[in-house]
Amino acid sequence: MIKNYLKIAWRNVRKQLFYSSLNIFGLSLGLASCLLITLYLVEELSYDHFFENSERIYRVDADIKFGGPEMKLAVSSDPMAFTLKKDYPQVEAATRIRENGSYLVRKSEATENLTEALVVFADSTFFDVFSIPMVSGNPAKALTEPNTLVLSERNAEKYFGKENPVGQTLLLDNDKIYRVTGVMQNIPANSHLSSLNMLLSMASREESRSNNWGGHNFNTYIRLSPETDAQQFDKNFDTILDNYVGPYVKGAMGGTTLEDLEKAGNFLKYHLIPLTKIHLHSDRVAELSVNGNIQYVYIFSIVAIFLLLIACINFMNLATARSASRAREVGVRKVLGSKRSALVAQFLTESLLLSYLSLVLALLAAFALMPLFNQLAGKDITLPVQNPGFWLLLLLTGGIVGILAGSYPAFFLSGFQAIKVLKGRLVLEGKGGFLRNSLVVFQFVISVMLIVGTLIIYRQLNFIQAKSLGYSKDQVVLIENAYALGTQTEVFKQEILSQGYAESATMSDYLPTPSSRSDNMIFPEGQPIQDKGMSMQNWRVDEDYAKTLGIQVVEGRFFSKEFPSDSSAIVLNEEAVRMFGFDDPIGKKLVTNTGPQDSSQPAYTVIGVVKDFHFESLHSPIGPLNMILGNSPGKFAFRLNASESGATIKKAEALWKRMAPGQPFEYRFMDQDFDKTYRAEQRIGRIFITFALLSILIACLGLFGLAAFTAEHRTKEIGVRKVLGASVATIVAMLSGDFLKLILIAILIATPISWYIMDQWLQDFAYKITIQWWMFLLAGMLSILISLLTVSYQSIKAALMNPVKSLRSE
């Protein structure tokens, strides 16, 4: 019986090759898109799950407000980890990671340095918490001694080739010798720790065992016992505040207590976040990687479901469009004794055959498109073809899609009455029409929402690119690792400027792009710290900083070599002036770090105010910032003459190689750093736009199917109208008008839904576009245009048909 069903199904597929091809194309496109999105979502949801006991590992986060805006930190204080381990038996293990930026690294006997972008210090207990297998070395002892390090496999090969690195040494920043004590396996890409390739022993840092409860610099992780409830454990942080933080604050701030700070509207809170939620649920200061966003997981999950539903709806519409041609077949089968269940089985078999054919094409398409998709998404995803569960899931998906897509046509077609069909008196109008029309409305509700979403995402990304940042990022080139020049940094700077290729230059590690950050406590001299104190960014810059970056001074002046007293001067941004409440800030005295009773702390004199500029992502509002004159030789920034940029960079490289032989010359343009800040949004935007276009394409196939159905069962009506004098334009307008009504209904439904969804998405940006009425109008007009273009072929074809042929059978 099944063999007979398959044989007949294959014959029908070949007989109706055009409709079958449309069905297979639509389903394969929907399945391929759904498969790619699903693999992306599985990758996003799998982060850090591979660690042993991952469900019991947590990071300690901090929320701090001190005068300025609230800071949400992915780090906590120095003694937190081992205080928790000491005081609470529920904590089985604890460890800390201290990010330390980039290092110059080479073998001790080598002459050429390589740049290691991210080097961290880690406690000896790192491998107790994170189950990363060691290729060589003892994980329990690898990081116990000062000046030791552990490399990843890729870094071991990078520096030592095929040699065993354990016991050998590396020279860091040309003056620090570290001995390699272990090689660990590469941390998988689906971990927020994946960029860790070099772990230095925490014992190498003097601050590693300090009692500084005020500094927050350490990513702190703990593993709780199986029976411990994390939410209940969070309450223990109140005790930590009372027993440790409170006494520290009182001693450091001249008698100011936590209660005093809280009365002034300040607070310090600690809480745990599960390791497996960090990637999608955390976007804090001092994250160890660029994390994802759970909102995008929800959005793409819905898009994947919609793509599959649209493809199934297409199948239904295309199947019912052929109902008239299958009606006599159904009638004959019923007269010959076929039961309705047998007919349903036959039609479902056809549906399943088309579904599995589409699945095969979808797999081939996914294989072919995977490199392009990975480039689009910034991932390295592969099809898990060696996993038997993957193939089982595909088989189940093919069956579910086939039954879902074929169930309505099967019951619809098998329900025809034999006597009416064979007498030629079958009336299709109204039979299933409401459901078909509803499905088309549903398709175009999705299409309109996706068009609106595409417009808003595109405009928001353009808004970010074009927004005035308060500084000029164009034609500014950044040269990394300026400290590699040693005592010749100023000579290098002046040599570049003397050539006339660069307009100005500055040297600082503090730039309004992803770079070093330094928070500091600051308050007006003689004022109570709990009332007037404020935590803000504190940057060390040179005299040419504002000129090079195009930062505008709105009051007073910037630092100058003509004023030796500027060593005790400070420059604020406008937001800091507003938050201090200064009417006339010039000349005001400010103190940092400790209370006014501590005379060892210098008082800085405000000499200038700069116009607010964005030094954080546009996801965050501009916060308070101060700048002091100081040496911070992390990067050179040169503002180049537009016509001479290539020559200047070549000159700088040649000069660098002469003055710093063996040190890598690495440069990039500042606008590249800016783009990097929003790379995640750009990728998500491109993925969204791509699948929005695919959704619209698949929806158009469904509309094409409904147009074919309508034209087919209204053939005789069209013939009568033409005989009575109706023009081609009149008939095309009549047929298109039916679809236009459906599209207008879809626009009315989609408008408020898409407004709400996109408004929620925009809330993630502190600076964003305003959703305007014309966006919905444009989306509606595009939907109408797309639908009219889709149905015009069938409408014109039906209108041009010879009425003699359609009426001959009457």
C-alpha positions, -999 to 999 in steps of 0.1 A, spaced: 0 0 0 28 25 10 47 15 -22 16 23 -42 11 57 -24 47 66 -31 44 56 -68 13 77 -73 28 106 -54 59 106 -75 37 105 -107 18 136 -94 50 154 -86 63 148 -122 29 156 -137 26 189 -119 63 198 -122 58 236 -120 37 236 -89 58 208 -73 90 229 -80 75 259 -64 65 238 -34 99 222 -31 117 255 -36 96 273 -10 100 245 16 137 240 10 143 277 13 123 278 46 140 247 59 175 258 50 170 292 67 154 276 97 184 252 100 210 279 98 192 300 124 188 270 147 225 262 145 232 298 154 208 297 183 222 264 196 257 279 194 246 310 214 227 289 240 256 264 245 281 289 259 301 276 289 279 245 293 308 221 286 326 229 319 321 203 346 296 214 372 288 245 350 254 247 366 271 253 400 296 279 389 288 316 394 305 350 389 303 377 415 290 410 400 289 444 416 264 473 413 279 506 425 266 541 427 288 568 442 276 603 432 278 596 395 258 572 374 253 536 385 281 513 374 273 477 366 306 457 369 316 422 360 343 424 386 344 426 424 369 435 451 403 419 456 396 398 487 361 387 478 369 353 463 388 339 492 368 356 519 338 337 505 358 305 504 370 310 540 337 321 556 311 299 538 314 261 536 289 262 507 317 275 485 336 245 472 362 265 452 369 301 443 392 318 418 400 352 403 410 365 369 427 399 365 427 413 329 460 431 321 456 441 285 482 433 258 518 423 262 548 421 240 560 385 242 590 365 228 612 336 237 641 347 259 666 340 232 646 355 203 649 391 190 614 397 176 584 403 198 549 392 191 518 410 205 495 391 228 462 409 227 448 397 260 469 385 289 453 378 323 465 369 357 448 339 373 448 323 407 463 289 413 428 276 419 417 285 383 417 249 372 398 239 403 368 259 391 372 255 353 377 220 341 401 228 312 422 197 305 460 201 306 481 188 277 512 190 299 519 202 334 501 197 367 470 219 370 472 219 408 507 235 408 509 253 374 501 287 387 512 285 424 546 302 420 554 338 410 565 345 374 550 314 360 524 310 332 502 286 314 497 287 276 469 274 254 478 248 228 476 274 200 500 298 219 524 270 228 527 263 190 529 300 183 559 305 205 576 271 206 565 253 175 567 215 181 589 218 212 576 210 247 574 245 263 571 234 299 602 246 317 611 271 291 608 309 295 592 338 278 601 374 280 571 398 285 574 435 277 611 431 273 618 429 310 597 403 328 608 366 326 581 340 331 586 302 332 561 280 314 546 255 338 517 241 317 499 239 285 461 237 285 437 227 258 423 256 237 392 269 254 363 263 230 348 292 211 315 289 228 328 302 261 332 337 274 367 327 283 376 316 248 401 345 243 423 334 272 455 320 257 480 331 283 475 328 321 500 345 344 502 334 380 483 358 403 512 354 428 532 376 404 511 406 413 517 425 445 480 434 448 469 398 446 465 394 483 456 430 494 427 438 516 414 465 493 376 462 495 373 495 476 390 484 444 370 464 419 394 448 394 389 410 396 365 387 377 356 365 406 341 330 402 329 305 428 316 269 427 288 262 451 280 228 466 251 209 449 226 215 476 232 253 478 205 277 464 223 306 447 194 331 454 196 323 491 234 325 490 231 360 476 218 372 510 253 364 525 267 395 507 248 417 533 270 401 559 301 406 538 292 443 535 288 446 573 318 426 584 344 437 558 333 465 534 319 487 561 350 488 583 372 493 552 351 523 540 351 538 575 389 536 576 395 548 541 370 577 541 379 593 574 350 579 595 323 579 567 302 548 571 281 527 546 250 541 563 262 577 555 268 568 519 234 551 516 216 581 531 232 602 503 217 580 477 247 558 471 250 520 473 272 489 468 256 456 460 270 422 451 252 393 435 258 361 416 252 354 380 253 318 367 283 310 345 260 296 317 240 329 316 270 353 313 272 352 275 235 361 268 225 379 300 254 401 309 267 433 294 288 449 321 319 469 325 350 446 324 336 417 306 362 393 294 346 390 260 320 406 238 288 389 249 256 381 230 221 392 239 192 371 249 168 394 231 184 384 198 179 347 207 142 354 212 139 374 180 157 349 158 138 320 174 106 337 163 120 344 128 130 307 124 95 296 134 79 322 111 100 311 82 90 275 86 53 284 91 54 306 60 69 278 40 41 254 52 14 280 44 28 282 9 24 245 6 -12 247 16 -20 275 -8 -2 259 -37 -19 225 -30 -54 240 -28 -46 260 -59 -45 227 -78 -77 215 -62 -98 219 -93 -74 198 -113 -75 171 -86 -112 171 -81 -121 146 -108 -93 123 -95 -109 124 -61 -144 117 -75 -132 87 -95 -114 72 -66 -144 76 -43 -167 59 -70 -142 31 -72 -145 25 -34 -117 46 -19 -123 56 16 -116 92 27 -88 79 51 -71 63 21 -73 96 2 -59 115 31 -31 90 34 -24 94 -4 -22 132 -1 -1 131 30 23 108 13 27 134 -15 32 160 11 58 139 29 76 132 -3 78 169 -12 89 176 24 118 151 23 129 162 -12 129 198 2 149 187 32 176 172 10 178 204 -10 178 224 23 208 204 36 227 210 4 219 247 5 230 249 42 263 232 33 268 256 5 258 287 24 275 279 57 308 298 50 288 329 39 266 326 70 296 322 93 311 353 78 278 371 83 274 360 119 311 361 129 309 324 139 326 292 131 295 269 130 295 235 112 267 211 105 270 183 131 268 155 105 286 130 128 259 133 155 232 107 151 208 129 170 211 155 143 199 131 116 171 118 138 160 154 144 161 161 106 139 130 99 114 141 126 114 177 112 108 165 77 79 143 89 64 171 110 67 197 83 52 173 57 22 165 80 18 201 90 19 214 55 -1 186 39 -29 181 66 -52 209 55 -49 202 17 -53 164 24 -86 169 43 -97 197 20 -92 176 -12 -105 143 2 -137 160 13 -150 166 -23 -184 150 -30 -180 124 -58 -214 131 -75 -209 168 -77 -174 165 -90 -183 140 -117 -214 161 -128 -191 192 -131 -211 210 -104 -184 214 -78 -185 249 -62 -151 258 -46 -159 294 -37 -160 298 1 -148 262 7 -117 268 29 -115 304 16 -115 320 50 -86 298 62 -66 304 31 -71 342 33 -63 342 70 -30 324 62 -21 349 36 -29 378 60 -7 360 86 22 358 60 20 394 52 17 405 88 51 389 93 64 404 61 53 439 71 68 435 105 101 424 90 101 453 66 95 477 95 122 460 115 146 462 87 140 499 81 144 507 118 175 486 123 191 501 92 183 536 103 196 530 138 229 516 126 233 546 103 224 569 131 252 554 152 277 558 124 267 594 116 260 607 151 282 636 163 304 620 190 320 651 203 354 641 189 368 634 154 376 598 147 384 603 110 421 603 98 433 594 133 457 565 133 466 546 165 499 529 170 499 502 197 525 495 224 541 529 225 559 519 256 581 496 235 600 527 225 613 531 260 627 565 266 624 575 230 586 580 229 588 618 228 616 617 201 594 594 180 564 618 183 584 649 174 601 631 145 567 622 129 554 658 134 586 673 120 579 657 86 547 677 82 525 646 74 507 647 107 488 677 120 491 667 157 499 637 179 491 626 214 502 597 236 477 581 260 462 548 268 428 565 274 409 569 242 371 573 234 371 538 219 376 504 235 407 511 256 419 514 292 395 527 318 402 541 353 376 549 378 385 572 407 368 589 436 368 627 434 351 654 454 353 692 461 380 701 486 366 705 521 332 690 512 317 658 529 327 629 507 294 611 512 274 640 499 297 656 473 319 627 463 316 611 429 331 581 411 341 589 376 365 582 348 400 595 355 422 597 324 459 606 322 466 626 290 492 649 275 489 685 263 481 676 227 452 652 236 423 676 229 438 690 197 446 656 182 411 641 189 392 673 180 377 677 215 363 711 221 372 732 251 340 752 261 354 769 292 388 778 304 417 760 287 433 727 282 468 716 294 498 735 281 535 732 284 536 769 290 521 763 325 543 741 347 516 743 374 494 721 352 508 691 369 482 698 396 455 709 372 424 690 362 400 693 332 363 682 336 337 673 310 303 691 310 285 662 327 310 662 356 303 700 360 266 694 360 268 666 386 290 687 409 266 716 405 293 741 397 281 774 383 317 786 377 340 755 378 372 773 368 395 775 399 376 750 420 397 726 440 391 688 438 405 660 458 408 623 447 407 589 464 405 598 502 389 622 525 400 658 531 417 648 563 444 631 543 468 659 535 490 636 514 464 636 486 469 666 462 442 690 455 437 696 418 426 729 403 400 730 376 415 748 346 390 739 319 358 722 308 356 701 276 324 696 256 308 662 264 320 635 241 311 598 238 338 577 255 314 548 260 291 529 237 260 547 225 241 521 246 251 542 276 246 579 283 277 602 287 290 600 322 313 623 342 350 623 333 381 642 344 415 644 328 449 651 345 483 656 330 502 623 332 523 597 314 503 569 299 524 555 271 499 529 258 491 542 223 502 570 199 473 588 182 482 608 151 459 630 131 470 627 96 467 649 66 442 632 43 464 633 13 494 620 31 481 591 52 499 563 34 532 582 33 529 590 70 523 554 81 552 542 60 574 569 76 562 560 110 569 523 104 604 529 91 611 552 121 597 527 145 618 498 132 649 520 136 641 532 171 625 500 184 641 471 165 624 438 172 592 454 184 560 448 163 547 478 145 509 476 148 485 503 137 448 508 130 425 538 123 403 550 151 372 547 130 379 509 129 378 508 167 345 527 166 331 502 142 343 473 164 322 487 193 290 481 173 301 451 153 276 429 172 247 451 162 259 453 126 261 415 124 227 411 139 213 437 116 228 420 85 214 386 96 180 401 103 179 419 70 190 387 51 163 365 67 137 393 64 142 393 26 140 355 25 108 356 45 93 381 21 104 359 -8 88 328 6 56 348 15 54 359 -22 55 323 -32 24 317 -11 7 347 -26 15 334 -60 -2 301 -51 -33 319 -39 -34 340 -71 -31 308 -91 -60 292 -71 -82 323 -76 -75 326 -113 -81 289 -118 -115 287 -101 -127 320 -115 -118 312 -151 -154 309 -164 -164 341 -145 -135 359 -162 -146 345 -196 -182 358 -191 -170 392 -180 -148 394 -212 -177 384 -234 -198 412 -218 -171 437 -226 -148 438 -196 -113 451 -204 -80 434 -194 -73 463 -170 -107 459 -153 -102 422 -148 -67 426 -135 -79 453 -111 -108 430 -99 -84 401 -92 -57 422 -76 -83 440 -55 -91 408 -36 -55 405 -26 -51 442 -18 -78 439 8 -58 411 25 -26 431 24 -44 462 40 -57 440 68 -22 426 73 -8 462 75 -33 472 101 -25 442 123 13 444 118 17 482 125 11 482 163 29 449 168 60 460 149 60 494 167 60 477 201 87 452 193 111 477 177 105 502 204 116 476 229 147 469 208 156 506 207 154 508 245 188 491 246 204 523 232 208 555 252 209 574 219 184 563 193 162 573 164 125 581 168 101 557 152 81 578 128 48 572 110 64 573 75 83 541 83 50 522 86 36 539 55 67 529 35 66 493 48 29 492 38 35 506 4 64 481 -2 42 453 9 14 464 -15 39 468 -43 55 434 -37 21 417 -35 8 434 -67 40 424 -86 35 389 -73 -1 384 -84 2 405 -116 15 375 -136 -15 353 -127 -40 382 -130 -28 393 -165 -25 357 -177 -62 350 -166 -73 383 -181 -57 376 -215 -71 341 -217 -94 335 -247 -130 334 -233 -140 308 -259 -117 282 -242 -131 289 -207 -168 288 -218 -166 259 -242 -173 233 -215 -205 251 -204 
